[in-house]
Amino acid sequence: MSHPAHIRILAAAEVDYEAARAWQIATAAEVRAAREAPSGRPVEALALIEHASVYTMGARGGRATLRLPQEALPAPLVDTDRGGDITWHGPGQLVAYPILDLRRRGLGAAEYIEALEGALLDTLAAFGIAGELTEGRRGVWIGNEKIAALGISVRGGVSMHGVALNVCPDLGWFDAIVPCGLEDAGVTSMSRALGRTVRVAEARKAMLHAFARRFDSTFVTVACEAAAGALGVREKVSA
């Protein structure tokens, strides 16, 4: 793109997964429609949220990655159309859902994933954490422990789903599953890596800066009330 794109930012906590998915579908449809009839106003969007606790199964996953019967899981299990296997989302984890017009930006899926991983690496670097990429395994790692997961889908040239960065969650939530379907790997968090509590608000600020650089974008913050209405949240936060 020849000049920075304007992206709407929504920030919220305690977001129900189904409400966030409905928001993604509606926003992606809006982005596709704007491609045909540009309005001159910001249409692309980025939601930076914390979910209410939920397990989500990617399109490549299966129930074999559950360590407990589904009815015994400590949070609901939702099937999705993103890439990847099973993971957990919840308090203390920063989830980013970029709804971007990849076709207009001239980005293929591989380039987009590379940019997302770069934004995660930049976010961690802002705290002095050296994240790593592992060949054949998506997301960002510290040794053999995953600190950030990635799973996307692209429909009509517009991205959905995104990334999940473990900031300060209770990692015990992952005990009920085989995270990302990888039996030989563990999970970690920014707080564990640093030996101190990192607040989600700190990580959100760093991720916004990293995203702006990697995607050549400037941001337009949507009022918290609008974010609450769009995402059906119980708690609103500032971006």
N, C-alpha and C positions, 0 to 999 in steps of 0.2 A: 504494500500500500504506500502511496506517495506521501501521506501525512498521517499523524496519529489519529487512530479511531477513537470515538467517544463511546464509552461503555457504561451502562447503568450498573451501579453497585447496590446490592441488597445484603444486609447483615442481620442475622437473627439467631436465637438459640431455642432449644427445645422444639425443633421443627419436626413434625410428623413426616415420615418418609413418603407416604402416599401424597400428601399435600405438596411436597417438594417435587415429586415426579409430575404431578398435574401442572405445576408451574413451569417445569422444564418443557413439557409438551406444548403448552400454550405459547410460551415465549419463543420456542423454536419455530412454530408456525408463523408467528409475527415476523421473525427475522427472514424467513423464506418469502413471505408476502412483500416485505420491504424491498427485497431484491428486484422484484418486478415493478414496483411503484415507489421509488425512493421518496421519502417524506422530508429528508433533511434533518430529522431529529434522531437522537440516539435510540437504537433499537437493540443492538447486541447487549447482553447482560452477563453479570457475574454474581452469583450468590455465594457468600462466604458464611457458612452456618455451622451450628452444632445440632445434630439430630437428637431426638429422643431415642433411647436405646432400641436398636433393631439389627437383625442379621439380614444381609442381602446376598442372594445367590446370583452369580453372573450366568450368562448364556452357556458357558462351557462347564458349569458346575454340575454337581449331582449330590444326592443325599448321603453318599458314602463319605463325604467330608464332614459330616456331623459326628461329634463324639458322644452326643446324647440323643435319645429319641426326640423328634421334632417337638412333641407335646411337652417335653421336659426342659426345653430351652428357656433360659431366663428372660428372653425378649422375643418378640414376633420374628418370624422368618418370611421374607418377601422375595419372590422371584423377579428378576429384572432382565432387561435386554442388553445390559452393558457387557463388555468383555470381562474375562476373568472368572474366578471361582467364588467361593464364599468369603465374606468378611463381616466385620461388625462396625457399626457407626453409633456414636453416642456422645455423651458429655465428655469434654476434655479433648475431643478430636475435631480438628478443623477440616471441614469438607468444602471443596470449591467446585461449583458447577458453572463452567463457562459455556454460555450459549452464543457461539460465534459463527459468523458466515465464513466458513473455511474456503468455500468456492470463490467468494469475492476477494478473500485475502490471498488466494493462490497457494493454499496449504493443502498438501495431501495428508492422509491419516498418519503416515510415518513421521512427517515433519512436525505435525501437530503434537504427537506424543513426545517427540524429542524436545519441543518447546515447553511442554508441561513438566517433563522431568527436569529441564533446566531451571524452571521457576521454582521447583521444590528444592533443588540443590542450592539456588541462590538464597532462598528463605532460610535454610539451615545454616548456610555460611554466615548470614547476618548475626547468628548466635555463636559463631565459632565452632559449629558442628560440621565435620567433613563427611557429608553423605556420599554414597557410592552407587554406581550403576553396575548391575550384574548381568552379564551376557545371558540371554535366554530367559531372563526373569524381569518382568516389568516392575516399576516402582523404584523407590530409593531405599538403600540399605546402609546399615552400619555393621560391617562384618557379615555374619549370617543371620542378622535380625533385621526385619523390615520395619522401617520407620514411617514410610508413606506408601500407600497403595494407589494404583491407577487403573481405571476402567472406563472406557468411553463407548459411545455409539455415534454414528454419523448418518443422518437421514437428509437427503436432498441437499447435501453440501453444508449442513448445519450441525454443529457438535452438541451432544448431550452427555450427561454424567460428568465424570471428572476425576478428582484426586481427593485423597483423605490423608491428612497428616496427623500423626499421633503427637499431641502436644503434652497433655497432662492427664490422660485417661486412666481409669482403673484397668490395667492390662488383664486382669482376671476374667474380663468378659470374653477374651479370646480362648479361654480354656475349654469352652463347650464345642469348639469347631477346630478344623484343621485350616488355619488362616491361609487364604488364597490357594488352598489345596496342596500346600507344600509341607509334607511330613517332616522334612529334614531342616526346616527353618523356623526361627522364632520371630517374635515381635518386640519392639522397643518403642521408646518415646523420647521426645526432646528433654523432658524433665529427668528421665532416667539417665540419658547420655550426659547431661550436665551436672547431675547430682543436686539439683535444686528445682523448685517448682517454676515452670514457665507458664504464664497466663495465656489463654487463647487470644486475648486482645493484643498481646505483644506479637504473637505469631501472625495474626491477621494483618497487622500493620506491615510487617516485613513481607508477607506474601503479596500484598497490594503493590508494593514497590517492585518486587521481582516480576510480577505479572505485567506491570506497565512496561518494564524494560523488554521482556521477552516477546511481548505481543504489540509493541509500538502503539501504546494506547494511553489515553487520558480518561479519567473517571468522572462520572456524574452520579453523585450519591442520591439515591431515592430516599425520601422521608421514611423514618422508621415505621410510621403508621401504614404507609403504603406497602412496606415489606411485610408487615404483619398480616395485612389483608391478602396479599398475594400468596404468602406461604402458609397461612393458617397457623401462625406461631402463638405460643403462650408467653414468650419472653422476647423483648426487643433489645437490640444492642446497637451501638454506634459503629459505623464503619471507620 
